[in-house]
Amino acid sequence: MQFENLERIFDELKDKSVSACKRKQALIDLEKIASDPDKDHDAWLSHIEVWRRMGGFSVLTNLFKSDDDEIVELVSNAMSSLTPTSRRPSERLVHICQFQIRFKELEYSVSGSAYNVWTAALILSTWIAKDQDLKEWIHAYKDEERFLNAIEIGSGLGLCGLVLAKVCQTINDTAVPFDEHRQSRRWFKVSLSDLVPAVLENLRCSIDCNGLGDCARAVRMDWAEEAGISSGSSQRSWYGGEGKDGPSEVGLAENENFQLLLGSDVCYDEDHPELVAGLVRRRLASGGRLLLCCAVRVSTFHEALMERLQACCRCDSPPAQTGGAIIMSGSHVECEAVDSEAERWGLRLPEEACAQHSRSYPGGMVLIRAVR
């Protein structure tokens, strides 16, 4: 694969003035290059990194919004070939601290980016399992007989939501109840949300096989609907939009809100900042906590997300010096080092994350904590 070819293809796909015919040919060329069986593996990974840093995956994601079915199909083929994990779906067992989480991987062709556990999910789920402050905050809901409604947005394979449900389940099993009635009453619920039907079905299976059927559920969530945006978003258009999930998919109640909202890798497209902030405004209860872990692929996307979140959230535990402008608590996490704030959380990047994503993202990994 020659860098010159990647650069040409990238320019043709990004340029909105390029004809549909030329754009289709560029997608065919990209898929052909990526599928070359004779390519050198190390060089291939290097060129994948070049493509990513150019913003190639974001460009392809935007093309999923096309009304041209042929372009959407060509994009899907290219993305599948570019993904360095073209493997058969398999059952996985992941160890996050003391918890064992089982789930089944999906094929990219039916799940999009939900086919894989990404580094951000490993970081956030590890933090959820370790952070003592979060556990004490959750414990207070049981002690004070309050109901904790939590949701993971863009769940994908659902690792973070499953770990959170395990944490709550552990607190429920170890805490001493005041009486038998209180012990039998479920005081928490964790919702794992996504839009793609195949992903939702897989989440239901994961909930059951992890013994969480009485405290967790899979629900349909369309970010565009949540944010009050009628035009197609990258999340909706990936699998063709409305009408394919059918009436059997369970959605959220109109006025349902949550005391805890979490998400990993939820900002990788230009429309995501507005969509994520919109659903936070609608669904996160006053005083509720927001926990996000994002890979900063494109700095402008991350900056836009922070700017929009600042309008509706405040910092959970502000730094010693806020400088007047910082109202979100964030910590950059790299594969080789963890800064002092992350160290205080007891966070160490899981070995699987280092092995799977040894290369760093341009802006690193960012953990965000905020209160509505």
C-alpha positions as CSV (number, residue, x, y, z in Angstrom):
1,M,0.0,0.0,0.0
2,Q,1.5,3.3,-1.1
3,F,0.9,6.4,1.0
4,E,0.4,8.4,-2.2
5,N,-2.6,6.2,-3.0
6,L,-4.1,6.7,0.5
7,E,-3.7,10.4,0.3
8,R,-5.4,10.5,-3.1
9,I,-8.3,8.3,-2.0
10,F,-8.7,10.4,1.2
11,D,-8.9,13.6,-0.8
12,E,-11.4,12.2,-3.2
13,L,-13.6,10.9,-0.4
14,K,-13.4,14.1,1.6
15,D,-14.0,16.5,-1.3
16,K,-17.8,17.1,-1.5
17,S,-17.4,18.4,-5.1
18,V,-16.2,15.0,-6.3
19,S,-18.8,13.1,-8.4
20,A,-20.5,10.0,-7.0
21,C,-18.9,7.9,-9.7
22,K,-15.4,9.0,-8.7
23,R,-16.1,8.6,-5.0
24,K,-17.4,5.0,-5.6
25,Q,-14.2,4.2,-7.5
26,A,-12.1,5.6,-4.7
27,L,-14.0,3.3,-2.2
28,I,-13.4,0.3,-4.5
29,D,-9.7,1.2,-4.7
30,L,-9.5,1.5,-0.9
31,E,-11.2,-1.8,-0.4
32,K,-8.9,-3.5,-3.0
33,I,-5.8,-2.1,-1.4
34,A,-6.9,-3.2,2.1
35,S,-7.9,-6.7,1.0
36,D,-4.5,-7.4,-0.8
37,P,-3.5,-10.8,0.6
38,D,0.2,-10.2,-0.3
39,K,0.5,-7.1,1.8
40,D,3.2,-7.0,4.5
41,H,1.6,-7.2,7.9
42,D,3.8,-4.6,9.7
43,A,3.6,-2.2,6.8
44,W,-0.2,-2.7,6.8
45,L,-0.5,-1.7,10.4
46,S,1.7,1.3,9.8
47,H,-0.5,2.5,6.9
48,I,-3.7,1.9,8.9
49,E,-2.2,4.3,11.5
50,V,-1.5,6.8,8.7
51,W,-5.1,6.5,7.5
52,R,-6.5,7.0,11.0
53,R,-4.3,10.1,11.7
54,M,-5.5,11.6,8.4
55,G,-9.0,11.3,9.6
56,G,-9.9,8.6,7.2
57,F,-12.2,6.6,9.5
58,S,-14.2,9.8,10.3
59,V,-14.6,10.5,6.5
60,L,-15.8,7.0,6.0
61,T,-18.3,7.3,8.9
62,N,-19.7,10.4,7.3
63,L,-20.2,8.6,4.1
64,F,-22.5,6.2,5.9
65,K,-25.0,9.1,5.8
66,S,-25.2,9.0,2.0
67,D,-28.6,8.4,0.4
68,D,-26.8,6.3,-2.2
69,D,-27.2,2.6,-1.1
70,E,-24.2,1.6,-3.3
71,I,-21.9,4.1,-1.6
72,V,-23.1,2.8,1.9
73,E,-22.3,-0.7,0.8
74,L,-18.9,0.2,-0.5
75,V,-18.1,2.1,2.7
76,S,-19.1,-1.0,4.7
77,N,-16.8,-3.2,2.6
78,A,-13.9,-0.8,2.9
79,M,-14.3,-0.4,6.7
80,S,-14.5,-4.2,7.1
81,S,-11.3,-4.6,5.1
82,L,-9.5,-1.7,6.9
83,T,-10.3,-3.2,10.3
84,P,-7.2,-5.1,11.5
85,T,-9.5,-7.6,13.3
86,S,-11.1,-9.4,10.4
87,R,-11.8,-12.5,12.5
88,R,-14.8,-14.7,13.2
89,P,-16.9,-13.6,16.1
90,S,-16.0,-15.5,19.3
91,E,-17.0,-15.8,22.9
92,R,-14.8,-13.6,25.1
93,L,-14.0,-13.7,28.8
94,V,-12.5,-10.4,30.1
95,H,-11.2,-9.9,33.6
96,I,-11.8,-6.4,35.0
97,C,-10.4,-6.4,38.5
98,Q,-12.3,-9.0,40.5
99,F,-15.1,-9.3,37.9
100,Q,-15.3,-11.8,35.0
101,I,-17.4,-10.5,32.1
102,R,-18.5,-12.8,29.3
103,F,-19.8,-11.6,26.0
104,K,-19.8,-12.5,22.3
105,E,-18.1,-10.5,19.7
106,L,-20.0,-9.5,16.5
107,E,-19.1,-9.1,12.9
108,Y,-18.5,-5.6,11.7
109,S,-21.0,-6.0,8.9
110,V,-23.9,-6.3,11.4
111,S,-22.7,-4.2,14.2
112,G,-20.4,-1.4,13.0
113,S,-17.9,-0.2,15.6
114,A,-19.7,-2.3,18.2
115,Y,-17.9,-5.4,17.0
116,N,-14.9,-4.9,19.3
117,V,-14.0,-3.8,22.9
118,W,-12.1,-0.6,22.5
119,T,-9.4,0.8,24.8
120,A,-11.7,3.5,26.2
121,A,-14.1,0.8,27.4
122,L,-11.3,-1.1,29.1
123,I,-10.2,2.1,30.8
124,L,-13.6,3.2,32.0
125,S,-14.7,-0.3,33.1
126,T,-11.5,-0.6,35.1
127,W,-12.1,2.8,36.7
128,I,-15.7,1.8,37.6
129,A,-14.5,-1.4,39.2
130,K,-11.8,0.4,41.3
131,D,-12.9,3.9,42.2
132,Q,-13.8,3.9,45.9
133,D,-15.5,7.3,45.7
134,L,-17.9,6.0,43.1
135,K,-18.6,2.8,45.1
136,E,-19.4,4.9,48.2
137,W,-21.7,7.2,46.2
138,I,-23.5,4.1,44.9
139,H,-23.6,2.6,48.4
140,A,-25.4,5.7,49.7
141,Y,-28.3,5.0,47.4
142,K,-28.9,1.6,49.1
143,D,-28.2,3.0,52.6
144,E,-30.6,5.9,52.1
145,E,-33.2,3.7,50.3
146,R,-33.0,5.7,47.1
147,F,-33.3,4.2,43.6
148,L,-30.3,4.4,41.3
149,N,-31.1,4.5,37.6
150,A,-28.0,4.2,35.5
151,I,-27.4,4.0,31.7
152,E,-24.5,3.4,29.4
153,I,-24.9,5.2,26.1
154,G,-23.5,3.7,22.8
155,S,-22.9,0.4,24.7
156,G,-21.6,-1.7,21.8
157,L,-20.5,-4.9,23.5
158,G,-21.6,-3.4,26.8
159,L,-18.5,-3.9,28.9
160,C,-18.8,-0.7,31.0
161,G,-22.5,-1.2,31.8
162,L,-22.0,-4.9,32.7
163,V,-19.1,-4.0,35.1
164,L,-21.3,-1.3,36.7
165,A,-24.1,-3.8,37.2
166,K,-21.6,-6.2,38.8
167,V,-20.4,-3.4,41.1
168,C,-24.0,-2.6,42.2
169,Q,-24.8,-6.3,42.5
170,T,-21.8,-6.8,44.8
171,I,-22.8,-3.8,47.0
172,N,-26.3,-5.3,47.1
173,D,-25.0,-8.7,48.2
174,T,-22.5,-7.5,50.8
175,A,-24.4,-4.6,52.4
176,V,-26.4,-5.4,55.5
177,P,-30.1,-4.6,55.1
178,F,-32.2,-3.0,57.6
179,D,-35.0,-5.6,57.1
180,E,-36.0,-8.4,54.9
181,H,-38.3,-6.1,52.8
182,R,-35.4,-3.9,52.0
183,Q,-33.2,-6.8,51.1
184,S,-35.7,-8.1,48.6
185,R,-36.3,-4.8,46.9
186,R,-34.2,-3.9,43.9
187,W,-32.7,-0.5,44.5
188,F,-30.8,-0.1,41.2
189,K,-31.2,-0.7,37.5
190,V,-28.5,-0.5,34.7
191,S,-29.6,0.1,31.1
192,L,-27.3,-0.8,28.2
193,S,-28.3,1.2,25.2
194,D,-27.6,1.2,21.5
195,L,-29.5,1.6,18.2
196,V,-28.4,-1.3,16.0
197,P,-30.8,-4.3,16.4
198,A,-28.1,-7.0,16.3
199,V,-26.2,-5.1,19.0
200,L,-29.2,-4.9,21.2
201,E,-29.9,-8.6,20.9
202,N,-26.3,-9.4,21.7
203,L,-26.5,-7.1,24.8
204,R,-29.5,-9.1,26.0
205,C,-27.6,-12.3,25.7
206,S,-24.6,-10.8,27.6
207,I,-26.9,-9.6,30.4
208,D,-28.3,-13.1,30.8
209,C,-25.0,-15.0,30.6
210,N,-23.5,-12.7,33.3
211,G,-26.4,-13.3,35.7
212,L,-27.6,-9.8,35.5
213,G,-31.1,-10.4,34.1
214,D,-32.9,-9.0,37.3
215,C,-31.0,-5.7,37.4
216,A,-29.9,-4.8,33.8
217,R,-31.7,-4.4,30.5
218,A,-30.9,-3.5,26.9
219,V,-32.8,-0.5,25.4
220,R,-33.0,1.2,22.1
221,M,-31.6,4.7,22.0
222,D,-31.3,7.0,19.0
223,W,-29.0,9.9,19.8
224,A,-30.6,12.1,17.2
225,E,-34.1,11.6,18.7
226,E,-32.7,12.3,22.2
227,A,-31.1,15.5,21.1
228,G,-34.2,16.6,19.2
229,I,-32.5,16.5,15.8
230,S,-34.6,15.2,12.9
231,S,-31.8,14.8,10.3
232,G,-29.9,11.5,10.0
233,S,-26.9,11.1,12.3
234,S,-23.9,8.8,11.8
235,Q,-25.3,6.6,14.5
236,R,-28.7,6.1,12.8
237,S,-27.6,5.9,9.2
238,W,-24.9,3.2,9.7
239,Y,-27.5,0.4,9.4
240,G,-29.9,2.2,7.1
241,G,-31.9,4.4,9.6
242,E,-35.4,3.9,10.9
243,G,-37.7,1.0,10.3
244,K,-35.2,-1.8,10.7
245,D,-35.4,-2.3,14.4
246,G,-39.1,-2.9,14.6
247,P,-41.7,-2.5,17.3
248,S,-40.1,-5.2,19.5
249,E,-37.2,-3.0,20.5
250,V,-37.7,-1.5,24.0
251,G,-37.0,2.2,24.3
252,L,-36.8,4.6,27.2
253,A,-39.9,6.1,28.7
254,E,-40.5,9.7,27.6
255,N,-39.7,11.3,31.0
256,E,-37.2,8.7,32.3
257,N,-34.0,10.2,33.6
258,F,-30.8,8.8,35.2
259,Q,-28.7,9.5,38.2
260,L,-25.6,8.0,36.5
261,L,-24.8,8.2,32.7
262,L,-21.6,6.7,31.3
263,G,-20.1,6.1,27.9
264,S,-16.8,5.2,26.3
265,D,-15.6,6.3,22.9
266,V,-18.7,8.3,22.2
267,C,-17.1,11.2,20.2
268,Y,-15.5,10.1,16.9
269,D,-17.7,11.9,14.4
270,E,-18.3,15.6,13.9
271,D,-22.0,15.4,14.9
272,H,-21.4,13.5,18.1
273,P,-20.6,16.5,20.4
274,E,-24.1,18.0,19.8
275,L,-25.8,14.6,20.0
276,V,-24.1,13.5,23.2
277,A,-24.6,16.9,24.9
278,G,-28.3,16.8,23.8
279,L,-29.0,13.4,25.4
280,V,-27.1,14.4,28.5
281,R,-29.4,17.5,28.9
282,R,-32.5,15.4,28.4
283,R,-31.6,12.2,30.3
284,L,-29.2,13.1,33.1
285,A,-31.1,14.0,36.3
286,S,-30.2,17.1,38.3
287,G,-27.3,16.2,40.5
288,G,-26.6,13.1,38.4
289,R,-23.1,12.0,37.6
290,L,-21.6,11.8,34.1
291,L,-18.7,9.5,33.4
292,L,-17.1,9.4,30.0
293,C,-13.8,8.0,28.6
294,C,-12.9,9.2,25.1
295,A,-10.1,8.6,22.6
296,V,-9.2,12.0,21.2
297,R,-9.0,11.1,17.5
298,V,-9.8,14.6,16.2
299,S,-9.0,17.5,18.6
300,T,-11.8,19.7,17.3
301,F,-14.4,17.0,18.0
302,H,-13.2,16.7,21.6
303,E,-13.1,20.5,22.1
304,A,-16.6,20.8,20.8
305,L,-17.8,18.0,23.1
306,M,-16.2,19.7,26.2
307,E,-17.7,23.1,25.2
308,R,-21.2,21.7,24.9
309,L,-20.9,19.6,28.1
310,Q,-19.7,22.7,30.0
311,A,-23.1,24.3,29.3
312,C,-25.0,21.7,31.2
313,C,-22.6,20.2,33.7
314,R,-20.2,21.2,36.4
315,C,-17.0,19.6,37.6
316,D,-17.3,16.6,40.0
317,S,-14.0,17.2,41.8
318,P,-12.3,20.3,40.4
319,P,-8.5,20.6,40.2
320,A,-6.8,22.8,42.8
321,Q,-6.5,25.6,40.2
322,T,-9.4,25.8,37.7
323,G,-8.1,28.9,35.9
324,G,-11.7,30.1,35.8
325,A,-12.4,28.3,32.6
326,I,-12.1,24.6,33.5
327,I,-15.3,23.2,34.8
328,M,-14.9,19.6,33.7
329,S,-12.6,17.1,35.4
330,G,-10.5,15.3,32.9
331,S,-7.4,13.1,33.0
332,H,-5.3,12.1,30.0
333,V,-4.3,8.4,30.1
334,E,-1.5,7.0,27.9
335,C,-0.5,3.4,27.3
336,E,2.9,3.9,28.9
337,A,2.1,6.3,31.7
338,V,-0.8,7.3,34.0
339,D,-0.8,10.9,35.4
340,S,-1.2,11.7,39.0
341,E,-5.0,12.2,38.9
342,A,-5.6,8.8,37.3
343,E,-3.1,7.3,39.7
344,R,-5.3,8.6,42.5
345,W,-8.2,6.7,41.0
346,G,-6.1,3.5,41.2
347,L,-6.2,3.2,37.4
348,R,-3.8,1.2,35.4
349,L,-4.4,0.5,31.7
350,P,-5.3,-3.2,31.4
351,E,-2.7,-5.3,29.6
352,E,-5.3,-6.2,27.0
353,A,-5.6,-2.5,26.1
354,C,-1.8,-2.1,25.7
355,A,-1.6,-5.2,23.5
356,Q,-4.6,-4.3,21.4
357,H,-3.9,-0.6,21.0
358,S,-0.2,-0.1,21.6
359,R,-0.2,3.0,19.5
360,S,-1.4,6.1,21.2
361,Y,-4.2,8.3,19.8
362,P,-3.2,11.8,18.6
363,G,-4.8,13.4,21.7
364,G,-4.5,10.5,24.1
365,M,-7.3,9.0,26.2
366,V,-9.4,11.3,28.3
367,L,-11.5,10.5,31.3
368,I,-14.3,13.0,32.1
369,R,-16.2,13.3,35.3
370,A,-19.0,15.8,35.8
371,V,-22.2,16.5,37.7
372,R,-25.4,17.9,36.2
